[in-house]
Amino acid sequence: MSESNYWKERKVCLTGGAGFLGSVVTAKLRQRGVKELFIPHIEQYDLVNPQDVERMLDDAKADVVIHLAAHVGGIGANRLHPAEFFYDNLMMGTQLMHQAWERGVEKYTAIGTVCAYPKFTQVPFKEDDLWNGYPEETNAPYGLAKKMQLVQAQAYRQQYGFNAIFLLPVNLYGPRDNFDLESSHVIPALIRKFIEAQEAGVDEVEVWGDGSPTREFLYVEDAAEGILLATELYNGAEPVNLGSGYEISIRDLAELIQRLTGYQGRLVWDTSRPNGQPRRGLDTTRAEEYFGFKAVTTFEEGLRRTIDWYRAKRAAV
């Protein structure tokens, strides 16, 4: 963690600060002694609406804007709501960055998504590969809407000298993730399915696809650290990946979570369901070179913490 006074001297506006990743970034900002932290809530500020963006920035009076807010979900949600995912994410990002520039915000950190990469990108994904093809179809509208933040950041830097950076985190996981099966990503969905099947004595669990695609995951604490290091130390136009450097197949992932939850039943692969992108793994060289970021949480340790948190939450309910 950086020991500088950077955060103690700045007012920060953190969109999505009440969410999964945002709550961890919030805690880390407090640890760093942030001068003032403004977290907009959707009940007061709908960031798809330009008037609400304007009012939020007037209220925040921020030196630094970190834009985490997103309309997001897993493969199922992306297939059901492609238009909403495109429009909401595009409008949020475009309006917010434009109005932040108009107000003379000192630093703007835009958070992209690994879904922005072309479907058949060679692994490990290098940032220079971003424009070498069309994203995987099930999440292309979301991925492209987020990728426009990169185009906008580079254009505003070129024309106006606006200090906007663009980060590309791989899929995140950890405590406080979204465990709603209608909209969750693969790790929380599998954890919930195995634990519920275990409690109900069900002898099989259905998993989407054939298990062959690979994914890389980043523990939420590591992601938050990377975002804050970049915001403080990186002032360049190039996009930067945030990842763990560890790639695992969905089949191996399911079997690992099954072992860690202690579920004894069998896995049934529903091959009528989509696999999504064939492989995902990031080249994380740039983050280490540009602002000294390297993930520190091992995958198994991160999964254990996530499972323990979910069990405790269920017990409390």
Secondary structure, 3 states (H helix, E strand, C coil): CCCCCCHHHCEEEEECCCCHHHHHHHHHHHHCCCCEEECCCCCCCCCCCHHHHHHHHHHHCCCEEEECCCCCCCHHHHHHCHHHHHHHHHHHHHHHHHHHHHCCCCEEEEECCHHHCECCCCCCECHHHCCCCCECHHHHHHHHHHHHHHHHHHHHHHHHCCCEEEEEECEEECCCCCCCCCCCCHHHHHHHHHHHHHHHCCCEEEEECCCCCEEEEEEHHHHHHHHHHHHHHCCCCCCEEECCCCEEEHHHHHHHHHHHHCCCCEEEEECCCCCCCCCCCECCHHHHHHHCCCCCCCHHHHHHHHHHHHHHHHHHC
